[in-house]
Amino acid sequence: PENSAQFFYDTEADFRHVEAYINSVEAPKYPFPVDSELAKKGEMIFVKNCSECHGTYGKDGQWPAKTIPIDEVATDRARFDSLNAEMRTWHQKSWFGEHGKKPVVAEPVGYVAQPLDGIWATAPYFHNGSVPTLWHLFHPEDRPLVWKRNEDGYDQRRVGIEVEELKEVPPSAKRSSQRREYFDTRLFSKSAHGHTYPSALSEEEKQAVIEYLKTL
């Protein structure tokens, strides 16, 4: 509230420099051991089952920027429903759309399947950050109802942030600042449901694809 509209106009050039810097940063290399043979198997499974939406990687990789209907992907739709066509058009005309230069779909049918460069380093997953590891993403039935991040912990086995899994937010977390330390997927806009495509894979195939994703 303390920043006026003029403040944003005056600092617009700074934001452009920051955006240019962010776009110049390449995905970091996975810093832990990778089973190269398993990753090769995972790449073949990924190309067959996942690349249609998430693209291919490497020298000739391509990202299709494919939009998946919201009822098909079935992830939390709060963000999707929160903006109407008028608001999306307004964003296009604002700084966010470079004052009309960037195209905006005013009435989308769903979410765009994102590129996966450096995905090992981008946990938690989904657009609302409700899934703490790639293992949980590949095992929809085992996604925790409530979880709390262990400070600075990285889960090498499940590939993502290290978390404590719970069924409820502890009664001891009475203050709002304490409750915010827990991600409760039952709350509005926090659902971890959807994107159940990995369920079509065997356990061995899931592990192979996860190993491949470490290499992106």
MDAnalysis code that builds the backbone (N, CA, C; Angstrom):
import MDAnalysis as mda
import numpy as np

u = mda.Universe.empty(648, n_residues=216, atom_resindex=np.repeat(np.arange(216), 3), trajectory=True)
u.add_TopologyAttr("name", ["N", "CA", "C"] * 216)
u.add_TopologyAttr("resid", np.arange(1, 217))
u.add_TopologyAttr("resname", ["PRO", "GLU", "ASN", "SER", "ALA", "GLN", "PHE", "PHE", "TYR", "ASP", "THR", "GLU", "ALA", "ASP", "PHE", "ARG", "HIS", "VAL", "GLU", "ALA", "TYR", "ILE", "ASN", "SER", "VAL", "GLU", "ALA", "PRO", "LYS", "TYR", "PRO", "PHE", "PRO", "VAL", "ASP", "SER", "GLU", "LEU", "ALA", "LYS", "LYS", "GLY", "GLU", "MET", "ILE", "PHE", "VAL", "LYS", "ASN", "CYS", "SER", "GLU", "CYS", "HIS", "GLY", "THR", "TYR", "GLY", "LYS", "ASP", "GLY", "GLN", "TRP", "PRO", "ALA", "LYS", "THR", "ILE", "PRO", "ILE", "ASP", "GLU", "VAL", "ALA", "THR", "ASP", "ARG", "ALA", "ARG", "PHE", "ASP", "SER", "LEU", "ASN", "ALA", "GLU", "MET", "ARG", "THR", "TRP", "HIS", "GLN", "LYS", "SER", "TRP", "PHE", "GLY", "GLU", "HIS", "GLY", "LYS", "LYS", "PRO", "VAL", "VAL", "ALA", "GLU", "PRO", "VAL", "GLY", "TYR", "VAL", "ALA", "GLN", "PRO", "LEU", "ASP", "GLY", "ILE", "TRP", "ALA", "THR", "ALA", "PRO", "TYR", "PHE", "HIS", "ASN", "GLY", "SER", "VAL", "PRO", "THR", "LEU", "TRP", "HIS", "LEU", "PHE", "HIS", "PRO", "GLU", "ASP", "ARG", "PRO", "LEU", "VAL", "TRP", "LYS", "ARG", "ASN", "GLU", "ASP", "GLY", "TYR", "ASP", "GLN", "ARG", "ARG", "VAL", "GLY", "ILE", "GLU", "VAL", "GLU", "GLU", "LEU", "LYS", "GLU", "VAL", "PRO", "PRO", "SER", "ALA", "LYS", "ARG", "SER", "SER", "GLN", "ARG", "ARG", "GLU", "TYR", "PHE", "ASP", "THR", "ARG", "LEU", "PHE", "SER", "LYS", "SER", "ALA", "HIS", "GLY", "HIS", "THR", "TYR", "PRO", "SER", "ALA", "LEU", "SER", "GLU", "GLU", "GLU", "LYS", "GLN", "ALA", "VAL", "ILE", "GLU", "TYR", "LEU", "LYS", "THR", "LEU"])
u.atoms.positions = np.array([
    [0.809, -1.232, 0.000],
    [0.000, 0.000, 0.000],
    [0.834, 1.270, 0.000],
    [2.042, 1.191, 0.559],
    [2.864, 2.405, 0.640],
    [3.476, 2.781, -0.715],
    [3.392, 1.872, -1.716],
    [3.935, 2.169, -3.040],
    [2.827, 2.659, -3.965],
    [2.986, 3.859, -4.473],
    [1.996, 4.429, -5.379],
    [2.188, 3.886, -6.788],
    [1.223, 4.180, -7.668],
    [1.361, 3.786, -9.070],
    [2.595, 4.438, -9.682],
    [2.873, 5.660, -9.286],
    [4.027, 6.364, -9.826],
    [5.331, 5.660, -9.475],
    [5.359, 5.042, -8.288],
    [6.552, 4.290, -7.887],
    [6.854, 3.187, -8.888],
    [5.815, 2.487, -9.316],
    [6.024, 1.400, -10.275],
    [6.472, 1.930, -11.630],
    [5.885, 3.042, -12.066],
    [6.304, 3.638, -13.332],
    [7.765, 4.078, -13.264],
    [8.162, 4.650, -12.132],
    [9.522, 5.166, -11.985],
    [10.559, 4.053, -11.933],
    [10.163, 2.871, -11.453],
    [11.128, 1.770, -11.289],
    [10.974, 0.686, -12.351],
    [10.167, 0.981, -13.379],
    [9.915, -0.028, -14.400],
    [11.199, -0.507, -15.065],
    [12.132, 0.409, -15.340],
    [13.390, 0.027, -15.972],
    [14.165, -0.956, -15.110],
    [14.119, -0.759, -13.791],
    [14.808, -1.683, -12.887],
    [14.239, -3.087, -13.003],
    [12.912, -3.166, -13.089],
    [12.277, -4.479, -13.204],
    [12.682, -5.165, -14.511],
    [12.845, -4.395, -15.567],
    [13.261, -4.978, -16.850],
    [14.661, -5.570, -16.727],
    [15.538, -4.888, -16.006],
    [16.886, -5.418, -15.803],
    [16.840, -6.707, -14.989],
    [16.016, -6.735, -13.954],
    [15.885, -7.933, -13.120],
    [15.335, -9.092, -13.960],
    [14.317, -8.808, -14.768],
    [13.737, -9.848, -15.620],
    [14.772, -10.399, -16.601],
    [15.575, -9.519, -17.189],
    [16.606, -9.947, -18.123],
    [17.630, -10.845, -17.428],
    [17.978, -10.489, -16.185],
    [18.926, -11.319, -15.433],
    [18.344, -12.701, -15.154],
    [17.090, -12.751, -14.710],
    [16.442, -14.027, -14.410],
    [16.415, -14.915, -15.654],
    [16.113, -14.317, -16.805],
    [16.048, -15.087, -18.045],
    [17.417, -15.584, -18.495],
    [18.474, -14.989, -17.985],
    [19.822, -15.403, -18.375],
    [20.352, -16.555, -17.526],
    [19.690, -16.840, -16.412],
    [20.167, -17.883, -15.499],
    [19.791, -19.262, -16.034],
    [20.776, -20.141, -16.140],
    [20.525, -21.495, -16.611],
    [20.188, -22.419, -15.443],
    [19.466, -23.483, -15.755],
    [19.089, -24.447, -14.721],
    [20.341, -25.061, -14.106],
    [20.395, -25.174, -12.772],
    [21.573, -25.749, -12.120],
    [21.659, -27.253, -12.329],
    [22.867, -27.772, -12.311],
    [23.085, -29.205, -12.460],
    [22.812, -29.909, -11.141],
    [22.166, -31.075, -11.211],
    [21.881, -31.859, -10.004],
    [23.195, -32.191, -9.308],
    [23.358, -31.827, -8.021],
    [24.662, -31.944, -7.350],
    [24.947, -33.297, -6.714],
    [24.003, -34.224, -6.805],
    [24.177, -35.517, -6.163],
    [24.326, -36.615, -7.219],
    [24.691, -37.844, -6.821],
    [24.887, -38.920, -7.795],
    [23.617, -39.222, -8.596],
    [23.817, -39.582, -9.867],
    [22.717, -39.962, -10.757],
    [23.041, -41.320, -11.368],
    [22.084, -42.225, -11.365],
    [22.230, -43.526, -12.008],
    [21.998, -43.323, -13.509],
    [23.087, -43.208, -14.273],
    [22.979, -42.853, -15.688],
    [22.214, -43.884, -16.508],
    [22.386, -45.155, -16.198],
    [21.675, -46.194, -16.950],
    [20.174, -46.122, -16.686],
    [19.815, -45.915, -15.434],
    [18.403, -45.801, -15.089],
    [17.822, -44.540, -15.712],
    [18.612, -43.463, -15.730],
    [18.145, -42.212, -16.323],
    [17.882, -42.373, -17.820],
    [18.701, -43.160, -18.513],
    [18.494, -43.395, -19.945],
    [17.165, -44.110, -20.179],
    [16.881, -45.089, -19.332],
    [15.596, -45.786, -19.441],
    [14.451, -44.811, -19.160],
    [14.673, -43.966, -18.160],
    [13.657, -42.984, -17.806],
    [13.378, -42.002, -18.930],
    [14.419, -41.625, -19.667],
    [14.226, -40.693, -20.788],
    [13.296, -41.298, -21.838],
    [13.487, -42.565, -22.153],
    [12.622, -43.220, -23.154],
    [11.174, -43.264, -22.672],
    [10.992, -43.553, -21.391],
    [9.636, -43.602, -20.828],
    [9.027, -42.211, -20.820],
    [9.838, -41.219, -20.486],
    [9.368, -39.831, -20.462],
    [8.934, -39.383, -21.848],
    [9.753, -39.628, -22.847],
    [9.432, -39.209, -24.214],
    [8.128, -39.853, -24.673],
    [7.926, -41.097, -24.308],
    [6.721, -41.817, -24.723],
    [5.479, -41.335, -23.994],
    [5.600, -40.985, -22.729],
    [4.430, -40.713, -21.900],
    [4.233, -39.252, -21.486],
    [5.293, -38.455, -21.471],
    [5.211, -37.116, -20.882],
    [5.545, -35.967, -21.832],
    [6.291, -36.268, -22.899],
    [6.829, -35.199, -23.738],
    [5.762, -34.470, -24.548],
    [4.641, -35.100, -24.808],
    [3.590, -34.439, -25.582],
    [3.156, -33.137, -24.911],
    [3.179, -33.116, -23.589],
    [2.786, -31.916, -22.842],
    [3.995, -31.116, -22.358],
    [5.008, -31.814, -21.818],
    [6.132, -31.127, -21.178],
    [7.349, -30.951, -22.086],
    [7.306, -31.454, -23.311],
    [8.375, -31.218, -24.258],
    [9.528, -32.195, -24.152],
    [10.537, -31.958, -24.983],
    [11.751, -32.771, -24.994],
    [12.933, -31.890, -24.634],
    [14.062, -32.520, -24.266],
    [15.189, -31.771, -23.724],
    [16.490, -32.209, -24.377],
    [17.515, -31.413, -24.200],
    [18.772, -31.677, -24.863],
    [18.988, -30.700, -26.011],
    [19.908, -31.029, -26.908],
    [20.308, -30.136, -27.996],
    [19.135, -29.692, -28.863],
    [18.268, -30.617, -29.237],
    [17.145, -30.301, -30.123],
    [15.811, -30.310, -29.372],
    [15.871, -30.054, -28.080],
    [14.647, -30.092, -27.287],
    [13.655, -29.010, -27.684],
    [12.394, -29.325, -27.529],
    [11.321, -28.388, -27.856],
    [10.244, -28.421, -26.783],
    [9.706, -27.258, -26.476],
    [8.607, -27.147, -25.510],
    [7.346, -26.720, -26.233],
    [6.274, -27.527, -26.188],
    [5.064, -27.238, -26.971],
    [4.151, -26.173, -26.389],
    [4.363, -25.766, -25.145],
    [3.492, -24.772, -24.496],
    [2.023, -25.190, -24.629],
    [1.758, -26.432, -24.312],
    [0.421, -26.993, -24.487],
    [-0.471, -26.687, -23.290],
    [-1.688, -26.236, -23.572],
    [-2.660, -25.976, -22.519],
    [-3.493, -27.228, -22.273],
    [-3.561, -27.647, -21.017],
    [-4.324, -28.832, -20.640],
    [-5.638, -28.383, -20.009],
    [-6.771, -28.853, -20.503],
    [-8.063, -28.449, -19.926],
    [-8.095, -28.680, -18.419],
    [-8.664, -27.742, -17.698],
    [-8.663, -27.797, -16.241],
    [-9.335, -29.050, -15.704],
    [-10.398, -29.504, -16.360],
    [-11.083, -30.702, -15.879],
    [-10.276, -31.967, -16.149],
    [-9.358, -31.907, -17.096],
    [-8.517, -33.064, -17.391],
    [-7.353, -33.164, -16.419],
    [-6.631, -32.068, -16.234],
    [-5.485, -32.118, -15.328],
    [-5.951, -32.211, -13.883],
    [-7.102, -31.594, -13.585],
    [-7.787, -31.743, -12.289],
    [-6.981, -31.259, -11.091],
    [-6.021, -30.374, -11.318],
    [-5.325, -29.771, -10.182],
    [-6.168, -28.619, -9.639],
    [-5.729, -28.055, -8.526],
    [-6.502, -26.998, -7.881],
    [-6.828, -25.885, -8.877],
    [-8.083, -25.506, -8.962],
    [-8.514, -24.556, -9.977],
    [-8.759, -23.149, -9.434],
    [-8.375, -22.891, -8.196],
    [-8.641, -21.582, -7.609],
    [-7.991, -20.460, -8.415],
    [-6.740, -20.646, -8.821],
    [-6.069, -19.617, -9.611],
    [-6.773, -19.445, -10.949],
    [-7.145, -20.557, -11.559],
    [-7.821, -20.517, -12.856],
    [-9.125, -19.732, -12.767],
    [-9.875, -19.949, -11.702],
    [-11.182, -19.305, -11.550],
    [-11.095, -17.865, -11.052],
    [-9.938, -17.467, -10.525],
    [-9.847, -16.165, -9.864],
    [-9.788, -14.988, -10.832],
    [-9.427, -15.243, -12.093],
    [-9.330, -14.170, -13.075],
    [-10.353, -14.368, -14.191],
    [-11.166, -13.349, -14.429],
    [-12.096, -13.420, -15.562],
    [-11.428, -12.802, -16.794],
    [-12.124, -12.858, -17.924],
    [-11.548, -12.375, -19.183],
    [-11.182, -10.902, -19.104],
    [-12.011, -10.110, -18.451],
    [-11.753, -8.678, -18.334],
    [-10.456, -8.415, -17.566],
    [-10.250, -9.151, -16.476],
    [-9.044, -8.961, -15.673],
    [-7.803, -9.416, -16.427],
    [-7.914, -10.517, -17.169],
    [-6.768, -10.991, -17.940],
    [-6.389, -9.980, -19.021],
    [-7.390, -9.399, -19.649],
    [-7.126, -8.385, -20.665],
    [-6.465, -7.163, -20.045],
    [-6.889, -6.793, -18.857],
    [-6.274, -5.665, -18.147],
    [-4.803, -5.942, -17.882],
    [-4.490, -7.178, -17.471],
    [-3.097, -7.536, -17.219],
    [-2.266, -7.424, -18.490],
    [-2.850, -7.797, -19.626],
    [-2.118, -7.698, -20.887],
    [-1.745, -6.247, -21.196],
    [-2.624, -5.341, -20.871],
    [-2.389, -3.926, -21.162],
    [-1.463, -3.269, -20.141],
    [-1.191, -3.966, -19.052],
    [-0.355, -3.412, -17.989],
    [1.108, -3.777, -18.208],
    [1.931, -3.434, -17.221],
    [3.357, -3.777, -17.291],
    [3.559, -5.283, -17.436],
    [2.683, -6.074, -16.832],
    [2.837, -7.535, -16.870],
    [2.786, -8.076, -18.290],
    [2.063, -7.404, -19.165],
    [1.983, -7.824, -20.564],
    [2.770, -6.908, -21.481],
    [3.729, -6.189, -20.895],
    [4.527, -5.202, -21.634],
    [3.621, -4.266, -22.417],
    [2.559, -3.819, -21.730],
    [1.617, -2.835, -22.277],
    [1.050, -3.274, -23.626],
    [0.630, -4.531, -23.679],
    [-0.043, -5.044, -24.869],
    [0.832, -5.802, -25.831],
    [2.149, -5.813, -25.623],
    [3.047, -6.498, -26.548],
    [2.982, -8.017, -26.400],
    [2.814, -8.486, -25.162],
    [2.758, -9.928, -24.926],
    [1.326, -10.429, -25.112],
    [1.150, -11.539, -25.830],
    [-0.200, -12.067, -26.023],
    [-0.743, -12.668, -24.739],
    [-2.009, -12.519, -24.523],
    [-2.680, -13.079, -23.357],
    [-3.960, -13.765, -23.818],
    [-4.172, -14.991, -23.366],
    [-5.418, -15.693, -23.665],
    [-6.449, -15.263, -22.631],
    [-7.438, -14.504, -23.069],
    [-8.406, -13.932, -22.136],
    [-9.318, -14.985, -21.526],
    [-9.600, -16.045, -22.268],
    [-10.494, -17.087, -21.771],
    [-9.859, -18.458, -21.979],
    [-8.846, -18.791, -21.195],
    [-8.166, -20.080, -21.339],
    [-9.059, -21.233, -20.892],
    [-8.694, -22.434, -21.351],
    [-9.466, -23.622, -20.965],
    [-8.801, -24.373, -19.823],
    [-7.567, -23.995, -19.494],
    [-6.876, -24.714, -18.428],
    [-5.508, -24.134, -18.166],
    [-4.601, -24.972, -17.673],
    [-3.242, -24.549, -17.344],
    [-2.262, -24.995, -18.433],
    [-1.197, -24.226, -18.628],
    [-0.144, -24.592, -19.567],
    [0.827, -25.552, -18.870],
    [1.117, -26.681, -19.514],
    [2.100, -27.628, -18.979],
    [3.477, -26.984, -19.061],
    [4.139, -26.862, -17.936],
    [5.372, -26.082, -17.850],
    [6.608, -26.860, -18.317],
    [7.663, -26.143, -18.782],
    [8.935, -26.805, -19.077],
    [9.568, -27.282, -17.778],
    [10.400, -28.298, -17.867],
    [10.905, -28.954, -16.664],
    [12.408, -28.770, -16.448],
    [13.010, -27.784, -17.079],
    [14.433, -27.524, -16.857],
    [14.694, -27.270, -15.371],
    [15.670, -27.994, -14.819],
    [16.024, -27.792, -13.413],
    [14.922, -28.149, -12.445],
    [14.045, -29.080, -12.844],
    [12.880, -29.396, -12.001],
    [13.279, -29.943, -10.637],
    [14.436, -30.585, -10.546],
    [14.881, -31.136, -9.252],
    [15.034, -30.031, -8.211],
    [15.276, -28.779, -8.694],
    [15.551, -27.668, -7.784],
    [14.348, -26.765, -7.571],
    [13.189, -27.123, -8.111],
    [12.050, -26.196, -8.065],
    [10.913, -26.651, -7.154],
    [11.169, -27.631, -6.302],
    [10.141, -28.061, -5.347],
    [9.785, -26.924, -4.402],
    [8.554, -26.891, -3.895],
    [7.465, -27.848, -4.081],
    [6.763, -27.667, -5.427],
    [6.000, -28.689, -5.824],
    [5.464, -28.769, -7.170],
    [3.975, -28.417, -7.261],
    [3.545, -28.284, -8.500],
    [2.234, -27.768, -8.911],
    [2.249, -26.250, -8.804],
    [1.319, -25.623, -9.460],
    [1.289, -24.155, -9.495],
    [1.050, -23.549, -8.114],
    [0.506, -24.348, -7.182],
    [0.265, -23.821, -5.833],
    [1.249, -24.355, -4.798],
    [2.272, -25.082, -5.253],
    [3.307, -25.555, -4.335],
    [2.819, -26.556, -3.307],
    [1.866, -27.401, -3.688],
    [1.236, -28.307, -2.725],
    [1.907, -29.673, -2.611],
    [2.816, -30.005, -3.528],
    [3.438, -31.334, -3.555],
    [4.935, -31.190, -3.285],
    [5.445, -31.734, -2.190],
    [6.818, -31.440, -1.757],
    [7.946, -32.108, -2.538],
    [7.682, -33.260, -3.186],
    [8.759, -33.961, -3.893],
    [8.250, -34.561, -5.201],
    [9.192, -34.934, -6.063],
    [8.813, -35.612, -7.305],
    [8.201, -36.977, -7.004],
    [8.687, -37.638, -5.966],
    [8.116, -38.933, -5.603],
    [6.632, -38.772, -5.288],
    [6.272, -37.754, -4.540],
    [4.867, -37.519, -4.229],
    [4.083, -37.164, -5.494],
    [4.711, -36.448, -6.411],
    [4.025, -36.115, -7.652],
    [3.689, -37.383, -8.429],
    [4.608, -38.358, -8.389],
    [4.404, -39.613, -9.118],
    [3.561, -40.616, -8.331],
    [3.230, -40.300, -7.095],
    [2.400, -41.184, -6.260],
    [1.240, -40.374, -5.677],
    [0.239, -40.056, -6.500],
    [-0.873, -39.192, -6.062],
    [-1.563, -39.683, -4.795],
    [-1.651, -40.993, -4.641],
    [-2.358, -41.555, -3.487],
    [-1.592, -41.375, -2.180],
    [-0.317, -41.016, -2.272],
    [0.511, -40.877, -1.074],
    [0.896, -39.434, -0.770],
    [0.296, -38.486, -1.440],
    [0.599, -37.084, -1.152],
    [0.081, -36.721, 0.238],
    [0.894, -36.076, 1.036],
    [0.497, -35.778, 2.420],
    [-0.607, -34.734, 2.499],
    [-1.499, -34.916, 3.481],
    [-2.558, -33.933, 3.719],
    [-1.964, -32.639, 4.265],
    [-1.036, -32.795, 5.199],
    [-0.377, -31.645, 5.823],
    [1.120, -31.937, 5.853],
    [1.927, -30.949, 5.529],
    [3.362, -31.150, 5.623],
    [4.061, -29.869, 6.060],
    [5.228, -30.086, 6.646],
    [6.039, -28.968, 7.123],
    [7.468, -29.176, 6.644],
    [8.025, -28.157, 6.076],
    [9.383, -28.259, 5.562],
    [10.392, -28.322, 6.693],
    [11.372, -29.223, 6.547],
    [12.511, -29.243, 7.457],
    [13.521, -28.226, 6.947],
    [13.902, -27.304, 7.762],
    [14.715, -26.172, 7.324],
    [15.982, -26.617, 6.603],
    [16.125, -26.150, 5.365],
    [17.309, -26.383, 4.529],
    [17.529, -27.850, 4.170],
    [16.562, -28.726, 4.443],
    [16.738, -30.140, 4.135],
    [16.362, -30.460, 2.702],
    [17.164, -31.309, 2.023],
    [16.844, -31.763, 0.670],
    [16.719, -33.280, 0.683],
    [15.629, -33.778, 0.124],
    [15.336, -35.207, 0.111],
    [15.884, -35.817, -1.176],
    [17.073, -36.423, -1.105],
    [17.676, -37.007, -2.303],
    [16.912, -38.230, -2.785],
    [16.340, -38.988, -1.883],
    [15.632, -40.211, -2.283],
    [14.355, -39.886, -3.041],
    [13.610, -38.895, -2.538],
    [12.332, -38.585, -3.173],
    [12.420, -37.360, -4.084],
    [13.538, -36.693, -4.075],
    [13.847, -35.556, -4.956],
    [12.891, -34.389, -4.708],
    [13.279, -33.569, -3.764],
    [12.471, -32.401, -3.416],
    [12.849, -31.897, -2.046],
    [12.001, -31.079, -1.473],
    [12.306, -30.563, -0.144],
    [12.010, -31.632, 0.908],
    [12.811, -31.651, 1.937],
    [12.645, -32.607, 3.032],
    [11.526, -32.114, 3.943],
    [10.542, -32.977, 4.176],
    [9.376, -32.532, 4.931],
    [8.980, -33.542, 6.012],
    [8.251, -33.014, 6.967],
    [7.575, -33.839, 7.969],
    [6.125, -33.961, 7.525],
    [5.618, -35.179, 7.414],
    [4.254, -35.403, 6.951],
    [3.317, -35.609, 8.142],
    [2.161, -34.946, 8.107],
    [1.202, -35.038, 9.202],
    [-0.212, -35.209, 8.651],
    [-1.119, -35.604, 9.536],
    [-2.522, -35.713, 9.170],
    [-3.312, -34.479, 9.576],
    [-2.754, -33.725, 10.533],
    [-3.418, -32.510, 11.009],
    [-2.368, -31.467, 11.353],
    [-2.771, -30.221, 11.338],
    [-1.914, -29.170, 11.874],
    [-1.923, -29.322, 13.388],
    [-0.776, -29.414, 14.044],
    [-0.734, -29.632, 15.494],
    [-1.533, -28.576, 16.256],
    [-2.285, -28.995, 17.287],
    [-3.044, -28.036, 18.107],
    [-2.160, -26.964, 18.730],
    [-0.883, -27.270, 18.897],
    [0.032, -26.311, 19.510],
    [0.297, -25.107, 18.600],
    [0.010, -25.264, 17.307],
    [0.217, -24.152, 16.371],
    [-0.998, -23.232, 16.427],
    [-1.044, -22.415, 17.439],
    [-2.219, -21.574, 17.681],
    [-2.142, -20.227, 16.968],
    [-0.954, -19.661, 16.897],
    [-0.815, -18.367, 16.252],
    [-0.780, -18.533, 14.731],
    [-1.254, -17.530, 14.017],
    [-1.279, -17.607, 12.558],
    [0.121, -17.794, 11.993],
    [1.118, -17.183, 12.631],
    [2.497, -17.328, 12.168],
    [2.975, -18.768, 12.300],
    [2.480, -19.482, 13.305],
    [2.835, -20.893, 13.482],
    [2.097, -21.766, 12.485],
    [0.827, -21.474, 12.241],
    [0.039, -22.271, 11.298],
    [0.583, -22.161, 9.882],
    [1.161, -21.008, 9.566],
    [1.699, -20.817, 8.216],
    [2.918, -21.693, 7.948],
    [3.499, -22.266, 8.980],
    [4.629, -23.172, 8.783],
    [4.178, -24.517, 8.231],
    [2.880, -24.783, 8.251],
    [2.332, -26.052, 7.786],
    [1.531, -25.843, 6.507],
    [1.784, -26.678, 5.521],
    [1.007, -26.603, 4.278],
    [-0.157, -27.586, 4.418],
    [-1.356, -27.056, 4.515],
    [-2.560, -27.859, 4.692],
    [-3.285, -27.929, 3.356],
    [-3.218, -29.082, 2.706],
    [-3.780, -29.227, 1.355],
    [-5.303, -29.243, 1.340],
    [-5.936, -29.207, 2.512],
    [-7.399, -29.200, 2.566],
    [-7.965, -27.789, 2.511],
    [-7.094, -26.802, 2.596],
    [-7.553, -25.422, 2.569],
    [-7.834, -24.957, 1.144],
    [-8.627, -23.903, 1.028],
    [-8.958, -23.334, -0.272],
    [-7.687, -22.950, -1.023],
    [-7.603, -23.351, -2.271],
    [-6.507, -23.068, -3.200],
    [-5.242, -23.871, -2.916],
    [-5.280, -24.787, -1.933],
    [-4.086, -25.530, -1.536],
    [-4.138, -27.016, -1.908],
    [-5.116, -27.425, -2.670],
    [-5.298, -28.850, -2.964],
    [-4.099, -29.448, -3.702],
    [-3.764, -30.690, -3.336],
    [-2.688, -31.427, -4.007],
    [-3.249, -32.494, -4.939],
    [-4.524, -32.413, -5.247],
    [-5.148, -33.394, -6.123],
    [-4.768, -33.142, -7.581],
    [-5.043, -34.114, -8.424],
    [-4.881, -33.949, -9.862],
    [-3.544, -34.408, -10.390],
    [-3.363, -34.237, -11.711],
    [-2.167, -34.676, -12.419],
    [-1.834, -36.112, -12.023],
    [-2.784, -36.993, -12.295],
    [-2.628, -38.400, -11.913],
    [-2.045, -39.250, -13.038],
    [-1.556, -38.626, -14.087],
    [-0.997, -39.362, -15.228],
    [0.068, -40.378, -14.823],
    [0.950, -40.077, -13.844],
    [1.978, -41.052, -13.479],
    [1.427, -42.378, -12.965],
    [0.157, -42.403, -12.576],
    [-0.429, -43.647, -12.063],
    [-0.464, -44.739, -13.132],
    [-0.344, -44.352, -14.402],
    [-0.353, -45.332, -15.491],
    [0.981, -46.069, -15.604],
    [2.000, -45.590, -14.910],
    [3.323, -46.195, -14.970],
    [3.508, -47.218, -13.855],
    [4.378, -48.183, -14.099],
    [4.738, -49.138, -13.050],
    [5.682, -48.447, -12.080],
    [5.916, -49.062, -10.923],
    [6.818, -48.470, -9.939],
    [8.228, -48.336, -10.517],
    [8.673, -49.327, -11.282],
    [9.995, -49.270, -11.885],
    [10.083, -48.130, -12.893],
    [9.022, -47.927, -13.663],
    [9.004, -46.843, -14.641],
    [9.014, -45.476, -13.954],
    [8.282, -45.370, -12.866],
    [8.260, -44.106, -12.128],
    [9.659, -43.746, -11.628],
    [10.342, -44.715, -11.052],
    [11.679, -44.454, -10.517],
    [12.645, -44.068, -11.636],
    [12.493, -44.694, -12.803],
    [13.365, -44.384, -13.928],
    [13.127, -42.950, -14.423],
    [11.879, -42.542, -14.509],
    [11.574, -41.187, -14.971],
    [12.075, -40.148, -13.962],
    [11.894, -40.424, -12.679],
    [12.390, -39.507, -11.652],
    [13.906, -39.354, -11.771],
    [14.597, -40.463, -12.044],
    [16.047, -40.414, -12.205],
    [16.416, -39.556, -13.419],
    [15.655, -39.697, -14.504],
    [15.885, -38.866, -15.691],
    [15.654, -37.397, -15.411],
    [14.629, -37.086, -14.651],
    [14.305, -35.686, -14.355],
    [15.437, -34.995, -13.593],
    [16.244, -35.759, -12.896],
    [17.398, -35.173, -12.202],
    [18.397, -34.584, -13.196],
    [18.383, -35.062, -14.423],
    [19.398, -34.653, -15.413],
    [18.977, -33.417, -16.196],
    [17.749, -32.952, -16.060],
    [17.279, -31.824, -16.881],
    [17.829, -30.498, -16.356],
])
